[in-house]
Amino acid sequence: MRLSIEVHLDYGFPAPADVLLQIEAAATPDQWLEAQALTIGSDHPIRAVAGEEGIGQRCWARGDRRLVADYAAVVRIDRSAVDIAALPATPVAALPPATIPYLLPSRYCESDRLEHWAQRGFAGLSGGVLAVALLDWVQAHLDYGWTDSSGRTGALETFAQRRGVCRDYAHLLVALARAVEIPARCVSAYAPGVDPPDFHAVAELWLDGAWRLMDATGMARADELVRVAVGRDATDIAFMTIFGTATLLAQRVMVTRLPDQERSDDPAR
């Protein structure tokens, strides 16, 4: 799968403010950057820093009256389809140390508040079968829409309202997985077919020794998702964090499938 990604951000600032951007596709073993370019219109220095878990890259910029950022990339995805339901469970005591933080509650994934319900509702299931059951439940019980969802909505509120956008779906799936002792993290991503076209949020669950991408909205398959960043919840994976106040002037995200071709001899990794 090869995807073309185009992003345009245009924000106004009533007062100067620092901005942390996280919009560049990550170079990982299962996705290659054939080409990419990030242009930020600013009179101030730009500084790149590593993303969470060393995945992806953040960029510090300064919003001063106006900040315009344009990003373009061509990404090749080489990620085989996996039968999630066939994957065995891993006892928590045998988990790799790096996965342990993703068993714990976080700001928007209040897994401790959902433990009793989840452990009763999915009793007798484990491993990939349990993960698929959680995914199916979220897809069946949530309606997609902006109503009642904001940047401060957490998994518990989404569970009660039964409605949300992609980050709400991801938060709820992650929280439920943690509640039944499956490490889970949030992932910001690009994908074709997202409606309306925008930055996308999905979940990754740790099963059988690897992170497995799962889109609770059902809008994207694992083999057509481009990871941007990973983290405990939306706090870590936000495409833009503004340390001040800004006004949205324009924003566009376009992700298009491209014809397949032979991999270049020296792709960015």
C-alpha positions as CSV (number, residue, x, y, z in Angstrom):
1,M,0.0,0.0,0.0
2,R,1.4,3.4,-1.0
3,L,-0.2,6.6,0.2
4,S,0.1,10.3,-0.6
5,I,-0.4,12.6,2.4
6,E,-0.9,16.4,2.2
7,V,-1.6,18.6,5.2
8,H,-2.1,22.4,5.4
9,L,-2.5,24.2,8.7
10,D,-3.1,27.9,9.1
11,Y,-3.6,29.4,12.5
12,G,-3.8,33.0,13.8
13,F,-2.3,34.0,17.2
14,P,-3.6,37.0,19.2
15,A,-0.3,36.8,21.3
16,P,2.9,34.9,20.7
17,A,2.8,31.3,21.8
18,D,4.9,28.1,21.6
19,V,3.4,25.4,19.4
20,L,4.3,21.7,19.4
21,L,3.5,20.1,16.0
22,Q,3.2,16.3,15.5
23,I,2.2,15.8,11.9
24,E,5.1,14.0,10.2
25,A,4.7,10.3,9.4
26,A,6.9,8.1,11.5
27,A,9.6,5.9,9.9
28,T,9.1,2.4,11.4
29,P,9.9,-1.1,10.3
30,D,6.5,-1.5,8.7
31,Q,6.2,1.8,6.9
32,W,8.8,3.6,4.7
33,L,9.0,7.3,3.9
34,E,9.6,7.5,0.1
35,A,9.5,11.3,0.3
36,Q,8.5,13.9,2.7
37,A,8.7,17.7,3.3
38,L,7.6,19.9,6.1
39,T,7.5,23.7,5.6
40,I,6.7,26.0,8.5
41,G,6.3,29.7,7.8
42,S,7.8,31.4,10.8
43,D,10.4,34.1,11.7
44,H,11.4,32.0,14.7
45,P,13.7,29.0,15.0
46,I,12.2,25.5,14.5
47,R,13.4,22.6,16.7
48,A,12.7,18.9,16.1
49,V,12.5,16.4,19.1
50,A,11.7,12.7,19.2
51,G,8.2,11.5,19.8
52,E,7.0,9.1,22.5
53,E,8.7,5.7,22.5
54,G,11.1,7.1,19.9
55,I,8.3,6.9,17.3
56,G,7.9,9.8,15.0
57,Q,9.0,13.4,15.5
58,R,7.6,16.5,17.2
59,C,8.5,20.0,16.1
60,W,8.7,23.1,18.2
61,A,7.6,26.3,16.5
62,R,6.5,29.8,17.5
63,G,3.1,31.2,16.7
64,D,3.5,34.9,16.3
65,R,0.4,36.6,14.7
66,R,0.2,33.7,12.2
67,L,1.6,30.2,11.7
68,V,1.3,28.2,8.5
69,A,2.6,24.7,8.1
70,D,2.5,22.5,5.0
71,Y,3.4,18.8,5.0
72,A,3.6,16.4,2.1
73,A,4.8,12.7,2.1
74,V,4.6,9.5,0.1
75,V,4.6,6.5,2.5
76,R,4.8,2.8,1.6
77,I,3.2,0.5,4.1
78,D,4.4,-3.1,4.4
79,R,2.2,-4.5,7.1
80,S,0.7,-8.0,6.8
81,A,-2.9,-8.7,7.8
82,V,-3.1,-10.6,11.1
83,D,-5.9,-12.7,12.5
84,I,-6.2,-11.0,15.8
85,A,-8.6,-13.5,17.2
86,A,-6.0,-16.3,16.9
87,L,-3.4,-14.5,19.0
88,P,-2.8,-15.9,22.5
89,A,-2.9,-14.0,25.8
90,T,0.3,-12.9,27.6
91,P,0.2,-13.0,31.4
92,V,0.8,-9.5,32.8
93,A,3.8,-10.7,34.8
94,A,5.5,-11.8,31.5
95,L,4.9,-8.5,29.7
96,P,8.0,-6.5,28.5
97,P,8.7,-3.6,30.8
98,A,8.0,-1.0,28.1
99,T,4.4,-2.1,27.9
100,I,3.6,-1.8,31.6
101,P,2.7,2.0,31.5
102,Y,0.0,1.1,28.9
103,L,-1.7,-1.1,31.5
104,L,-2.4,1.8,33.7
105,P,-5.1,4.5,33.7
106,S,-4.3,7.9,32.1
107,R,-6.0,11.3,31.8
108,Y,-8.4,10.3,29.1
109,C,-8.4,6.5,29.4
110,E,-9.8,5.9,32.9
111,S,-9.5,2.2,32.8
112,D,-9.7,1.8,36.6
113,R,-13.3,3.2,36.4
114,L,-14.3,0.5,33.9
115,E,-12.6,-2.5,35.3
116,H,-15.6,-4.0,37.1
117,W,-17.9,-3.6,34.1
118,A,-15.3,-4.9,31.6
119,Q,-14.2,-7.9,33.6
120,R,-17.8,-9.0,34.2
121,G,-19.0,-8.3,30.7
122,F,-16.1,-10.2,29.0
123,A,-15.5,-12.9,31.5
124,G,-14.0,-16.1,30.1
125,L,-12.3,-14.4,27.1
126,S,-8.6,-13.8,26.7
127,G,-6.0,-12.8,24.2
128,G,-7.0,-11.9,20.7
129,V,-10.5,-13.2,21.1
130,L,-11.0,-10.8,24.0
131,A,-9.4,-7.9,22.0
132,V,-11.8,-8.5,19.0
133,A,-14.8,-8.7,21.4
134,L,-13.8,-5.3,22.8
135,L,-13.5,-3.9,19.3
136,D,-16.8,-5.3,18.2
137,W,-18.5,-3.9,21.3
138,V,-17.2,-0.3,20.8
139,Q,-18.2,-0.4,17.1
140,A,-21.7,-1.7,17.9
141,H,-22.5,0.6,20.8
142,L,-21.0,4.0,19.7
143,D,-22.5,6.4,17.1
144,Y,-20.0,8.6,15.2
145,G,-20.5,12.3,15.5
146,W,-19.2,15.5,17.0
147,T,-22.1,16.1,19.3
148,D,-21.1,16.2,23.0
149,S,-17.4,15.5,22.2
150,S,-14.7,17.9,22.9
151,G,-10.9,17.9,23.5
152,R,-11.6,17.1,27.1
153,T,-13.9,14.1,26.6
154,G,-12.5,10.9,28.2
155,A,-13.3,7.3,27.8
156,L,-15.7,7.2,30.8
157,E,-17.8,10.0,29.4
158,T,-17.8,8.4,25.9
159,F,-18.9,5.1,27.5
160,A,-21.9,6.9,29.1
161,Q,-22.8,9.0,26.0
162,R,-22.3,6.2,23.5
163,R,-21.2,8.8,20.9
164,G,-18.0,10.4,19.8
165,V,-15.3,10.9,17.1
166,C,-12.2,8.8,16.3
167,R,-10.3,9.9,19.4
168,D,-13.2,8.9,21.6
169,Y,-13.5,5.5,19.9
170,A,-9.7,5.0,20.5
171,H,-9.9,6.2,24.1
172,L,-12.7,3.8,24.9
173,L,-11.1,0.8,23.2
174,V,-7.8,1.5,25.0
175,A,-9.4,2.0,28.4
176,L,-11.4,-1.2,28.0
177,A,-8.3,-3.2,27.0
178,R,-6.3,-1.9,29.9
179,A,-9.2,-2.7,32.2
180,V,-8.9,-6.4,31.2
181,E,-5.1,-6.5,31.5
182,I,-4.2,-6.0,27.8
183,P,-1.6,-3.2,27.3
184,A,-3.1,-0.6,24.9
185,R,-2.0,2.8,23.6
186,C,-3.4,5.5,21.4
187,V,-2.0,6.2,17.9
188,S,-2.4,9.2,15.7
189,A,-2.4,8.2,12.1
190,Y,-3.2,9.0,8.5
191,A,-5.5,6.8,6.5
192,P,-7.5,7.0,3.2
193,G,-11.3,6.9,3.5
194,V,-11.5,8.8,6.8
195,D,-14.8,10.7,6.7
196,P,-14.6,13.7,7.0
197,P,-10.9,13.8,5.9
198,D,-8.8,14.7,9.0
199,F,-6.1,13.5,11.3
200,H,-7.2,10.0,12.6
201,A,-6.8,8.3,16.0
202,V,-6.8,4.5,16.5
203,A,-5.6,2.0,19.1
204,E,-2.8,-0.4,19.4
205,L,-3.1,-3.5,21.6
206,W,-0.1,-5.6,22.7
207,L,-0.8,-9.2,21.7
208,D,1.5,-12.1,21.2
209,G,4.7,-10.1,21.4
210,A,3.8,-7.1,19.2
211,W,1.6,-4.0,18.9
212,R,-1.5,-4.6,16.8
213,L,-3.3,-1.7,15.2
214,M,-7.1,-1.6,15.6
215,D,-9.4,1.1,14.3
216,A,-12.6,1.1,16.4
217,T,-14.4,3.4,14.0
218,G,-14.0,0.8,11.2
219,M,-12.9,3.4,8.7
220,A,-9.4,2.1,8.1
221,R,-7.7,-1.3,7.9
222,A,-4.4,-2.0,9.8
223,D,-2.6,-2.3,6.5
224,E,-3.5,1.2,5.3
225,L,-2.8,3.2,8.5
226,V,0.3,5.4,8.6
227,R,1.5,5.9,12.2
228,V,2.4,9.5,13.2
229,A,2.8,9.1,17.0
230,V,1.9,6.9,19.9
231,G,1.1,7.6,23.6
232,R,-1.0,7.0,26.6
233,D,-4.0,9.0,25.2
234,A,-4.7,12.1,23.1
235,T,-2.5,14.3,25.3
236,D,0.6,12.5,23.8
237,I,-0.6,12.2,20.2
238,A,-2.2,15.5,19.5
239,F,-1.2,16.9,16.1
240,M,-0.9,20.4,17.6
241,T,-0.4,21.5,21.2
242,I,-0.6,25.3,21.7
243,F,0.8,26.8,24.8
244,G,-1.4,29.8,24.5
245,T,-4.4,30.8,22.4
246,A,-4.9,30.4,18.6
247,T,-7.7,30.7,16.0
248,L,-8.1,28.2,13.2
249,L,-8.0,29.9,9.8
250,A,-7.7,26.9,7.6
251,Q,-6.9,23.2,7.9
252,R,-6.9,20.4,5.3
253,V,-5.8,16.8,5.4
254,M,-5.8,14.7,2.2
255,V,-4.7,11.0,2.1
256,T,-4.8,9.3,-1.3
257,R,-4.0,5.8,-2.4
258,L,-1.2,5.5,-5.0
259,P,-0.4,2.8,-7.5
260,D,2.1,0.3,-6.1
261,Q,5.6,0.2,-7.4
262,E,9.0,-1.4,-6.5
263,R,10.5,-0.1,-3.3
264,S,13.4,2.3,-3.8
265,D,17.0,1.1,-3.1
266,D,17.5,3.4,-0.1
267,P,14.1,4.3,1.5
268,A,14.0,6.5,4.6
269,R,13.4,4.2,7.5
